[in-house]
């Protein structure tokens, strides 16, 4: 057996250099370092489409600017997100802020004050409802709309760019750059609440979730290679994973994703998709047998700022297929 010695980490002012060192250590520090190495390979592979799943409510936790940087640098080609992330992203763009709170706060007192709690982050319910109203109004302007969630999110991004040009968001950035954002469970979010508001006022807006599955699968079918990055798990993860299965059923056997990264706190032994290993996914044909894969069992709010800083700090430039 040809063994290589573990290399103790030395303090380093450069995040990319630090993570390179960590890839030669152990446990999840090693996995975090390896994830940067795999993502950097994806960035430099000219024939690849990078699909990223964003779960939970990570924008209230402060991940917005990291995600914007990943989009602006084309380290993401397609984003699949929960509705919560996009709603909170829109809130920040229009000036509705999230505030530092405490996870041991008196929730009954918060309710009386109209404050919503997301673990240790606070926000005002009244302000959220104002944003609900803005989204409902946009829906009314597009009465009769029928299309995928990506088409509707593009309308939201275009609206933000027009009416709030000084704001920043993933939604507006993606619209400006032509990067699609899919929300496969859109009705399970405040955006869904807003569309119900509009529907009860007589507005007919139809989000076609089957069109989502069809459009996302076509991105995979048209690609020479695909790489996936899962920030968390949940619906966004499986929605991307199943594209390989859909493609294979329709005579486009793509052979499984070629690269795969996940940052999650979920574990595989409970049988849930969020913690499902990429090795298990090989049995479904979702990852290729020789897929370059790494799962880092780490809170995404720790991993993403560090990994994003490492990718940018190393100066990686996206190599695009001509």
VOBA-1610 file (N, C-alpha, C; in pm, whole numbers, padded with zeros to 5 digits, always signed):
BEGIN
Unk+00085-00120+00000Unk+00000+00000+00000Unk+00088+00124+00000Unk+00065+00213-00095Unk+00146+00335-00108Unk+00079+00448-00029Unk+00123+00469+00094Unk+00061+00568+00181Unk+00134+00702+00174Unk+00058+00809+00190Unk+00115+00944+00194Unk+00091+01003+00333Unk+00192+01065+00391Unk+00175+01119+00527Unk+00077+01236+00532Unk+00001+01241+00639Unk-00084+01356+00667Unk+00004+01477+00690Unk-00040+01595+00644Unk+00038+01717+00659Unk-00034+01813+00754Unk+00020+01838+00874Unk-00045+01930+00966Unk-00065+02068+00903Unk-00178+02128+00932Unk-00211+02259+00876Unk-00129+02368+00943Unk-00070+02453+00863Unk-00002+02572+00914Unk-00092+02693+00891Unk-00100+02784+00987Unk-00182+02905+00966Unk-00142+02976+00837Unk-00241+03024+00765Unk-00216+03085+00635Unk-00312+03201+00614Unk-00260+03313+00564Unk-00345+03430+00540Unk-00431+03414+00415Unk-00394+03323+00327Unk-00470+03302+00203Unk-00565+03185+00221Unk-00693+03209+00198Unk-00793+03105+00218Unk-00772+02989+00121Unk-00739+03020-00006Unk-00720+02912-00103Unk-00601+02824-00065Unk-00495+02886-00016Unk-00377+02811+00026Unk-00408+02727+00151Unk-00486+02786+00242Unk-00525+02714+00363Unk-00605+02589+00329Unk-00703+02603+00239Unk-00785+02488+00202Unk-00706+02384+00125Unk-00608+02428+00050Unk-00520+02332-00018Unk-00445+02248+00085Unk-00400+02313+00193Unk-00336+02239+00302Unk-00435+02144+00369Unk-00558+02194+00391Unk-00659+02113+00460Unk-00694+01987+00382Unk-00678+01991+00250Unk-00708+01872+00169Unk-00610+01758+00197Unk-00503+01787+00271Unk-00404+01686+00306Unk-00412+01649+00454Unk-00525+01685+00517Unk-00544+01651+00659Unk-00651+01542+00669Unk-00739+01551+00767Unk-00840+01448+00786Unk-00977+01503+00817Unk-01073+01412+00820Unk-01212+01440+00856Unk-01277+01543+00761Unk-01364+01627+00813Unk-01438+01718+00725Unk-01355+01838+00679Unk-01248+01869+00750Unk-01156+01971+00701Unk-01095+01927+00569Unk-01060+01799+00560Unk-01007+01745+00435Unk-01112+01752+00325Unk-01236+01715+00357Unk-01343+01718+00257Unk-01369+01860+00207Unk-01360+01958+00297Unk-01380+02097+00255Unk-01272+02137+00155Unk-01148+02100+00185Unk-01038+02129+00092Unk-01054+02057-00040Unk-01096+01931-00035Unk-01116+01854-00158Unk-01228+01911-00244Unk-01330+01967-00178Unk-01442+02024-00254Unk-01398+02142-00340Unk-01304+02221-00290Unk-01252+02333-00368Unk-01175+02281-00489Unk-01100+02174-00467Unk-01024+02114-00578Unk-01118+02064-00687Unk-01229+02000-00649Unk-01325+01948-00748Unk-01397+02063-00817Unk-01438+02164-00741Unk-01509+02278-00803Unk-01416+02352-00900Unk-01290+02365-00863Unk-01194+02433-00952Unk-01176+02354-01082Unk-01180+02223-01074Unk-01171+02140-01195Unk-01293+02162-01285Unk-01410+02174-01221Unk-01531+02202-01299Unk-01519+02334-01372Unk-01474+02436-01301Unk-01461+02570-01359Unk-01372+02569-01482Unk-01270+02484-01478Unk-01171+02481-01586Unk-01199+02375-01693Unk-01312+02306-01681Unk-01351+02206-01780Unk-01441+02274-01883Unk-01396+02292-02007Unk-01470+02372-02105Unk-01601+02313-02152Unk-01622+02183-02134Unk-01743+02122-02187Unk-01853+02099-02086Unk-01843+02163-01969Unk-01930+02128-01858Unk-02041+02231-01835Unk-02154+02184-01785Unk-02260+02270-01732Unk-02268+02245-01583Unk-02258+02352-01503Unk-02258+02339-01357Unk-02397+02374-01305Unk-02462+02275-01244Unk-02595+02293-01186Unk-02582+02295-01035Unk-02642+02395-00972Unk-02628+02413-00828Unk-02764+02413-00760Unk-02775+02337-00652Unk-02896+02334-00571Unk-02875+02413-00443Unk-02969+02500-00412Unk-02961+02585-00293Unk-03084+02559-00207Unk-03065+02498-00092Unk-03179+02458-00011Unk-03198+02550+00109Unk-03303+02520+00185Unk-03329+02591+00310Unk-03358+02738+00293Unk-03318+02813+00395Unk-03331+02959+00393Unk-03195+03019+00426Unk-03103+03005+00331Unk-02964+03048+00354Unk-02943+03196+00332Unk-03032+03262+00259Unk-03015+03406+00236Unk-03034+03485+00365Unk-03135+03456+00448Unk-03145+03526+00577Unk-03021+03507+00663Unk-02950+03397+00642Unk-02829+03369+00721Unk-02705+03440+00667Unk-02720+03516+00557Unk-02610+03598+00510Unk-02532+03545+00392Unk-02587+03449+00319Unk-02513+03387+00208Unk-02535+03457+00074Unk-02611+03567+00071Unk-02649+03629-00055Unk-02530+03675-00139Unk-02438+03750-00080Unk-02326+03804-00158Unk-02234+03693-00210Unk-02219+03586-00135Unk-02139+03473-00184Unk-02205+03412-00307Unk-02336+03395-00302Unk-02407+03337-00416Unk-02402+03430-00537Unk-02414+03560-00513Unk-02403+03657-00624Unk-02266+03647-00689Unk-02161+03636-00607Unk-02024+03625-00661Unk-02008+03499-00745Unk-02066+03388-00700Unk-02057+03264-00776Unk-02128+03277-00910Unk-02241+03348-00912Unk-02313+03371-01037Unk-02235+03465-01129Unk-02186+03575-01072Unk-02115+03674-01154Unk-01990+03617-01218Unk-01925+03524-01150Unk-01803+03464-01204Unk-01830+03339-01287Unk-01958+03312-01310Unk-02000+03198-01392Unk-01952+03065-01334Unk-01943+03059-01202Unk-01911+02932-01137Unk-02038+02849-01122Unk-02152+02905-01163Unk-02282+02839-01165Unk-02345+02868-01300Unk-02399+02766-01367Unk-02469+02785-01494Unk-02621+02781-01478Unk-02668+02698-01387Unk-02811+02683-01361Unk-02827+02672-01210Unk-02924+02747-01155Unk-02950+02742-01011Unk-03089+02685-00986Unk-03098+02588-00896Unk-03226+02535-00850Unk-03235+02566-00702Unk-03340+02635-00662Unk-03348+02686-00526Unk-03483+02659-00463Unk-03486+02665-00332Unk-03614+02672-00263Unk-03675+02810-00288Unk-03806+02819-00275Unk-03872+02948-00288Unk-03831+03043-00177Unk-03802+02987-00059Unk-03764+03071+00055Unk-03640+03154+00023Unk-03539+03091-00035Unk-03416+03165-00066Unk-03442+03280-00163Unk-03523+03256-00265Unk-03549+03361-00363Unk-03636+03470-00303Unk-03732+03435-00220Unk-03814+03537-00155Unk-03728+03628-00067Unk-03645+03568+00017Unk-03560+03649+00106Unk-03457+03729+00027Unk-03413+03674-00083Unk-03322+03743-00175Unk-03389+03869-00230Unk-03514+03857-00271Unk-03591+03973-00321Unk-03609+04075-00209Unk-03639+04027-00089Unk-03654+04117+00026Unk-03531+04204+00044Unk-03414+04142+00047Unk-03290+04218+00065Unk-03271+04318-00049Unk-03306+04279-00170Unk-03289+04369-00286Unk-03373+04496-00271Unk-03496+04482-00222Unk-03587+04598-00212Unk-03572+04672-00080Unk-03477+04630+00005Unk-03451+04703+00128Unk-03518+04648+00252Unk-03581+04532+00240Unk-03640+04466+00358Unk-03533+04376+00418Unk-03485+04416+00535Unk-03367+04352+00593Unk-03402+04238+00688Unk-03301+04157+00715Unk-03305+04054+00817Unk-03211+04099+00929Unk-03245+04067+01053Unk-03174+04125+01168Unk-03117+04016+01258Unk-03006+04051+01324Unk-02945+03960+01420Unk-03038+03944+01540Unk-03071+03820+01572Unk-03156+03793+01687Unk-03089+03693+01779Unk-03169+03606+01840Unk-03114+03504+01930Unk-03205+03381+01925Unk-03143+03263+01924Unk-03222+03140+01912Unk-03298+03105+02040Unk-03266+03174+02150Unk-03336+03148+02276Unk-03435+03260+02309Unk-03474+03336+02211Unk-03568+03447+02234Unk-03705+03393+02275Unk-03784+03479+02337Unk-03922+03446+02376Unk-04010+03456+02252Unk-04049+03342+02196Unk-04122+03342+02069Unk-04263+03398+02082Unk-04324+03382+02197Unk-04456+03443+02217Unk-04445+03595+02214Unk-04340+03647+02275Unk-04318+03792+02272Unk-04288+03840+02130Unk-04210+03761+02057Unk-04181+03797+01918Unk-04309+03801+01836Unk-04397+03704+01857Unk-04523+03701+01783Unk-04606+03826+01810Unk-04610+03866+01936Unk-04687+03987+01971Unk-04628+04112+01906Unk-04497+04110+01884Unk-04430+04225+01821Unk-04426+04216+01669Unk-04481+04109+01614Unk-04481+04093+01469Unk-04344+04059+01412Unk-04266+03987+01490Unk-04130+03949+01447Unk-04125+03799+01420Unk-04078+03762+01302Unk-04058+03622+01266Unk-03915+03582+01301Unk-03897+03458+01348Unk-03763+03410+01384Unk-03721+03297+01292Unk-03602+03309+01236Unk-03538+03201+01160Unk-03412+03164+01237Unk-03424+03075+01330Unk-03322+03036+01427Unk-03272+03158+01504Unk-03161+03222+01463Unk-03113+03338+01536Unk-03120+03466+01452Unk-03203+03463+01349Unk-03226+03580+01263Unk-03371+03625+01279Unk-03392+03756+01289Unk-03526+03812+01303Unk-03565+03889+01177Unk-03694+03899+01153Unk-03747+03981+01044Unk-03889+04022+01080Unk-03934+04132+01022Unk-04068+04184+01052Unk-04171+04125+00956Unk-04274+04061+01013Unk-04379+04000+00932Unk-04449+04102+00843Unk-04472+04221+00894Unk-04539+04324+00814Unk-04459+04358+00689Unk-04327+04364+00702Unk-04243+04393+00586Unk-04246+04278+00486Unk-04247+04154+00536Unk-04259+04040+00447Unk-04389+04048+00367Unk-04496+04088+00434Unk-04625+04094+00365Unk-04627+04205+00261Unk-04550+04309+00283Unk-04539+04414+00180Unk-04473+04357+00054Unk-04372+04272+00074Unk-04306+04209-00040Unk-04400+04109-00107Unk-04477+04035-00027Unk-04581+03948-00084Unk-04670+04028-00179Unk-04709+04147-00132Unk-04797+04233-00212Unk-04732+04277-00342Unk-04602+04306-00337Unk-04531+04348-00459Unk-04526+04234-00561Unk-04501+04113-00512Unk-04496+03997-00602Unk-04635+03971-00661Unk-04738+03983-00576Unk-04875+03964-00625Unk-04909+04067-00732Unk-04863+04191-00713Unk-04890+04296-00811Unk-04820+04266-00943Unk-04696+04215-00936Unk-04627+04176-01058Unk-04704+04066-01130Unk-04758+03971-01052Unk-04837+03864-01112Unk-04959+03920-01184Unk-05022+04020-01124Unk-05140+04081-01187Unk-05102+04148-01319Unk-04982+04205-01323Unk-04935+04268-01447Unk-04914+04165-01558Unk-04896+04039-01517Unk-04874+03932-01615Unk-04989+03831-01608Unk-05109+03883-01588Unk-05228+03798-01583Unk-05235+03709-01708Unk-05256+03580-01686Unk-05259+03486-01797Unk-05126+03416-01820Unk-05024+03452-01741Unk-04893+03387-01756Unk-04904+03237-01733Unk-04840+03161-01817Unk-04828+03017-01799Unk-04689+02976-01846Unk-04611+02922-01756Unk-04475+02884-01792Unk-04402+02826-01674Unk-04275+02799-01692Unk-04193+02739-01587Unk-04163+02840-01478Unk-04118+02788-01364Unk-04078+02878-01255Unk-03959+02963-01297Unk-03871+02909-01383Unk-03755+02986-01429Unk-03799+03109-01508Unk-03904+03095-01589Unk-03956+03209-01664Unk-04013+03314-01570Unk-04084+03269-01466Unk-04144+03364-01373Unk-04036+03433-01290Unk-03934+03359-01247Unk-03825+03420-01169Unk-03750+03521-01255Unk-03736+03493-01384Unk-03673+03591-01473Unk-03754+03721-01478Unk-03887+03709-01478Unk-03973+03829-01473Unk-03949+03906-01343Unk-03935+03833-01233Unk-03906+03897-01104Unk-03773+03970-01109Unk-03671+03905-01166Unk-03539+03967-01175Unk-03539+04090-01262Unk-03608+04084-01374Unk-03618+04199-01465Unk-03690+04315-01397Unk-03795+04283-01322Unk-03870+04384-01246Unk-03781+04451-01141Unk-03699+04372-01072Unk-03607+04428-00972Unk-03505+04521-01037Unk-03450+04480-01151Unk-03352+04563-01221Unk-03413+04696-01265Unk-03538+04694-01304Unk-03604+04815-01353Unk-03643+04909-01240Unk-03704+04855-01134Unk-03761+04939-01029Unk-03668+04961-00911Unk-03568+04876-00893Unk-03473+04889-00782Unk-03331+04872-00836Unk-03287+04962-00924Unk-03157+04944-00992Unk-03037+04945-00898Unk-03050+05003-00780Unk-02936+05009-00688Unk-02928+04886-00598Unk-03030+04801-00600Unk-03030+04682-00515Unk-02945+04570-00572Unk-02918+04471-00488Unk-02841+04354-00530Unk-02914+04228-00486Unk-02914+04130-00575Unk-02978+04003-00543Unk-02933+03897-00642Unk-02947+03772-00602Unk-02925+03662-00695Unk-03025+03671-00810Unk-03149+03703-00775Unk-03258+03705-00873Unk-03229+03803-00985Unk-03189+03925-00949Unk-03159+04027-01050Unk-03030+03994-01126Unk-02929+03946-01054Unk-02802+03910-01118Unk-02822+03801-01222Unk-02899+03698-01186Unk-02925+03589-01279Unk-03003+03637-01401Unk-03099+03726-01380Unk-03176+03781-01493Unk-03085+03860-01586Unk-02995+03938-01527Unk-02903+04020-01607Unk-02807+03933-01688Unk-02764+03823-01631Unk-02664+03737-01696Unk-02726+03624-01778Unk-02858+03611-01772Unk-02924+03504-01846Unk-02906+03367-01785Unk-02888+03362-01652Unk-02874+03235-01581Unk-03011+03195-01526Unk-03061+03077-01561Unk-03194+03038-01513Unk-03194+02999-01366Unk-03302+03037-01297Unk-03325+02993-01159Unk-03457+02918-01156Unk-03452+02792-01120Unk-03573+02710-01107Unk-03613+02700-00960Unk-03743+02702-00934Unk-03796+02680-00800Unk-03900+02568-00811Unk-03858+02442-00801Unk-03951+02331-00824Unk-04063+02319-00722Unk-04048+02376-00604Unk-04155+02375-00503Unk-04196+02519-00472Unk-04219+02596-00577Unk-04246+02739-00562Unk-04366+02768-00472Unk-04470+02685-00480Unk-04590+02711-00399Unk-04562+02696-00251Unk-04455+02626-00215Unk-04417+02606-00076Unk-04323+02718-00031Unk-04370+02842-00044Unk-04287+02958-00008Unk-04373+03083-00006Unk-04315+03193+00037Unk-04388+03320+00036Unk-04419+03367-00106Unk-04340+03323-00204Unk-04374+03355-00343Unk-04505+03285-00378Unk-04520+03161-00333Unk-04645+03089-00353Unk-04761+03158-00284Unk-04737+03208-00162Unk-04841+03282-00090Unk-04884+03403-00170Unk-04787+03475-00227Unk-04818+03594-00306Unk-04902+03559-00429Unk-04871+03446-00492Unk-04947+03406-00611Unk-05088+03361-00575Unk-05105+03303-00456Unk-05240+03270-00408Unk-05319+03399-00386Unk-05252+03502-00329Unk-05317+03633-00312Unk-05368+03685-00446Unk-05281+03678-00547Unk-05319+03727-00680Unk-05432+03643-00739Unk-05426+03512-00719Unk-05531+03425-00775Unk-05666+03456-00712Unk-05668+03483-00583Unk-05795+03513-00516Unk-05853+03646-00561Unk-05769+03727-00623Unk-05816+03853-00681Unk-05855+03836-00828Unk-05854+03712-00875Unk-05896+03687-01013Unk-05783+03677-01113Unk-05658+03686-01067Unk-05543+03678-01158Unk-05510+03531-01187Unk-05493+03500-01312Unk-05460+03363-01351Unk-05312+03355-01389Unk-05233+03300-01298Unk-05091+03275-01323Unk-05067+03127-01297Unk-05013+03058-01394Unk-04990+02915-01382Unk-04841+02884-01391Unk-04785+02834-01281Unk-04646+02790-01279Unk-04645+02641-01314Unk-04588+02609-01426Unk-04588+02473-01479Unk-04466+02397-01427Unk-04485+02317-01322Unk-04373+02246-01261Unk-04321+02134-01350Unk-04406+02079-01437Unk-04357+01979-01532Unk-04267+02043-01636Unk-04297+02168-01672Unk-04207+02241-01763Unk-04071+02262-01697Unk-04070+02281-01564Unk-03943+02292-01491Unk-03858+02167-01513Unk-03920+02050-01491Unk-03847+01924-01505Unk-03798+01906-01648Unk-03882+01942-01745Unk-03847+01928-01886Unk-03731+02021-01923Unk-03742+02149-01885Unk-03639+02247-01921Unk-03506+02214-01856Unk-03509+02177-01728Unk-03384+02146-01658Unk-03317+02024-01720Unk-03396+01924-01754Unk-03340+01804-01815Unk-03276+01835-01950Unk-03334+01928-02025Unk-03276+01964-02155Unk-03138+02027-02140Unk-03116+02103-02031Unk-02981+02156-02007Unk-02882+02041-01993Unk-02923+01935-01925Unk-02836+01819-01905Unk-02815+01745-02037Unk-02922+01725-02112Unk-02913+01650-02238Unk-02825+01721-02341Unk-02825+01854-02337Unk-02746+01930-02435Unk-02600+01945-02395Unk-02564+01902-02276Unk-02429+01924-02223Unk-02337+01806-02253Unk-02210+01839-02280Unk-02110+01733-02295Unk-02086+01663-02162Unk-02081+01744-02056Unk-02061+01694-01920Unk-02145+01780-01826Unk-02173+01725-01708Unk-02243+01803-01606Unk-02174+01787-01471Unk-02175+01896-01396Unk-02126+01894-01259Unk-02235+01949-01169Unk-02248+01894-01050Unk-02352+01939-00958Unk-02288+01983-00826Unk-02344+02090-00771Unk-02302+02139-00640Unk-02429+02155-00557Unk-02437+02082-00447Unk-02555+02089-00361Unk-02520+02160-00231Unk-02581+02275-00213Unk-02564+02351-00089Unk-02685+02317-00004Unk-02666+02220+00085Unk-02778+02157+00153Unk-02828+02042+00068Unk-02956+02006+00086Unk-03012+01894+00011Unk-03153+01924-00036Unk-03248+01846+00015Unk-03389+01872-00009Unk-03433+01863-00154Unk-03543+01934-00184Unk-03601+01932-00319Unk-03500+01975-00427Unk-03423+02083-00406Unk-03329+02122-00513Unk-03231+02011-00551Unk-03185+01935-00452Unk-03091+01827-00481Unk-03155+01719-00568Unk-03269+01667-00525Unk-03330+01560-00603Unk-03378+01607-00739Unk-03424+01732-00748Unk-03474+01784-00876Unk-03363+01784-00980Unk-03241+01815-00936Unk-03127+01810-01028Unk-03085+01665-01053Unk-03080+01585-00947Unk-03038+01446-00962Unk-03124+01369-01061Unk-03256+01393-01057Unk-03346+01313-01140Unk-03336+01344-01289Unk-03268+01453-01325Unk-03255+01484-01468Unk-03184+01372-01544Unk-03089+01308-01478Unk-03018+01198-01543Unk-03111+01080-01570Unk-03205+01056-01478Unk-03301+00947-01495Unk-03399+00980-01607Unk-03452+01104-01606Unk-03546+01146-01711Unk-03479+01135-01847Unk-03356+01183-01856Unk-03284+01179-01984Unk-03267+01035-02033Unk-03232+00944-01942Unk-03208+00805-01982Unk-03336+00737-02030Unk-03450+00773-01971Unk-03578+00716-02014Unk-03612+00759-02156Unk-03568+00880-02192Unk-03600+00936-02323Unk-03481+00927-02420Unk-03408+00816-02408Unk-03302+00783-02505Unk-03190+00886-02510Unk-03165+00954-02398Unk-03050+01044-02388Unk-02969+01002-02265Unk-02919+00881-02267Unk-02843+00832-02152Unk-02713+00911-02142Unk-02707+01002-02045Unk-02591+01091-02031Unk-02482+01030-01945Unk-02511+00914-01885Unk-02408+00844-01810Unk-02390+00889-01667Unk-02474+00980-01619Unk-02461+01031-01483Unk-02375+01157-01478Unk-02392+01234-01372Unk-02314+01357-01356Unk-02165+01323-01342Unk-02082+01408-01399Unk-01937+01382-01403Unk-01863+01435-01280Unk-01919+01537-01217Unk-01862+01594-01095Unk-01976+01613-00995Unk-01947+01600-00867Unk-02052+01618-00767Unk-01992+01663-00634Unk-02052+01770-00579Unk-02010+01825-00449Unk-02136+01847-00367Unk-02129+01818-00238Unk-02239+01854-00148Unk-02186+01901-00014Unk-02250+02006+00037Unk-02226+02054+00173Unk-02356+02032+00249Unk-02353+01947+00349Unk-02477+01914+00420Unk-02447+01872+00562Unk-02547+01887+00648Unk-02538+01836+00785Unk-02623+01710+00799Unk-02690+01668+00691Unk-02772+01547+00694Unk-02686+01423+00675Unk-02727+01314+00737Unk-02651+01190+00731Unk-02727+01084+00651Unk-02655+00987+00595Unk-02721+00890+00506Unk-02802+00781+00576Unk-02773+00752+00704Unk-02831+00632+00763Unk-02979+00643+00798Unk-03040+00762+00783Unk-03184+00774+00803Unk-03261+00753+00673Unk-03190+00740+00562Unk-03254+00709+00435Unk-03307+00827+00358Unk-03287+00949+00408Unk-03337+01067+00339Unk-03247+01109+00224Unk-03307+01176+00126Unk-03232+01218+00007Unk-03125+01321+00041Unk-03153+01409+00139Unk-03058+01516+00171Unk-02922+01463+00213Unk-02921+01349+00282Unk-02795+01291+00326Unk-02747+01176+00242Unk-02822+01145+00137Unk-02787+01033+00049Unk-02648+01053-00010Unk-02566+00949-00008Unk-02430+00960-00061Unk-02431+00955-00213Unk-02326+01009-00272Unk-02312+01002-00417Unk-02284+00858-00461Unk-02226+00777-00372Unk-02205+00636-00404Unk-02340+00567-00425Unk-02436+00597-00338Unk-02571+00541-00354Unk-02634+00589-00484Unk-02609+00716-00518Unk-02666+00773-00640Unk-02614+00705-00766Unk-02494+00646-00758Unk-02440+00573-00873Unk-02533+00458-00910Unk-02595+00394-00808Unk-02683+00280-00835Unk-02808+00321-00914Unk-02843+00449-00907Unk-02958+00502-00981Unk-02918+00558-01118Unk-02789+00565-01143Unk-02742+00627-01267Unk-02738+00778-01261Unk-02749+00834-01140Unk-02750+00980-01127Unk-02609+01038-01129Unk-02514+00966-01073Unk-02372+01001-01085Unk-02303+00892-01167Unk-02205+00934-01246Unk-02131+00836-01326Unk-02041+00752-01235Unk-02003+00636-01284Unk-01920+00546-01204Unk-01784+00607-01171Unk-01733+00691-01261Unk-01603+00755-01238Unk-01618+00903-01203Unk-01734+00939-01148Unk-01761+01078-01108Unk-01659+01125-01004Unk-01608+01246-01022Unk-01522+01308-00920Unk-01615+01369-00817Unk-01624+01309-00701Unk-01727+01345-00605Unk-01671+01365-00465Unk-01732+01458-00392Unk-01695+01481-00253Unk-01815+01537-00178Unk-01843+01480-00063Unk-01946+01531+00027Unk-01880+01577+00155Unk-01908+01702+00190Unk-01853+01761+00312Unk-01968+01779+00410Unk-01960+01709+00522Unk-02066+01717+00621Unk-02039+01836+00713Unk-02088+01950+00667Unk-02058+02079+00730Unk-02175+02174+00707Unk-02202+02259+00804Unk-02304+02363+00789Unk-02268+02450+00668Unk-02363+02466+00578Unk-02338+02544+00456Unk-02300+02688+00486Unk-02348+02743+00597Unk-02313+02882+00630Unk-02168+02894+00674Unk-02104+02783+00704Unk-01959+02781+00729Unk-01884+02756+00599Unk-01932+02657+00523Unk-01860+02613+00403Unk-01860+02715+00291Unk-01977+02774+00261Unk-01989+02856+00140Unk-01902+02982+00143Unk-01900+03060+00252Unk-01810+03177+00252Unk-01663+03138+00235Unk-01623+03027+00296Unk-01484+02984+00288Unk-01451+02935+00147Unk-01537+02852+00091Unk-01513+02796-00042Unk-01517+02905-00149Unk-01616+02994-00140Unk-01625+03104-00237Unk-01501+03191-00231Unk-01457+03223-00111Unk-01336+03305-00095Unk-01214+03235-00153Unk-01206+03104-00135Unk-01093+03028-00188Unk-01093+03028-00341Unk-01209+03008-00402Unk-01218+03006-00548Unk-01181+03142-00607Unk-01232+03248-00545Unk-01202+03383-00594Unk-01057+03420-00564Unk-01010+03385-00445Unk-00874+03419-00406Unk-00768+03352-00491Unk-00799+03232-00540Unk-00705+03160-00625Unk-00703+03216-00767Unk-00799+03302-00798Unk-00802+03365-00930Unk-00852+03277-01042Unk-00931+03175-01009Unk-00982+03087-01114Unk-01073+03164-01210Unk-01057+03138-01338Unk-01141+03196-01442Unk-01218+03085-01510Unk-01346+03109-01532Unk-01428+03007-01597Unk-01384+02987-01741Unk-01362+02863-01777Unk-01331+02826-01915Unk-01461+02780-01978Unk-01509+02855-02078Unk-01637+02826-02141Unk-01617+02751-02272Unk-01710+02664-02301Unk-01707+02590-02428Unk-01746+02682-02543Unk-01671+02680-02649Unk-01701+02762-02766Unk-01803+02693-02856
//
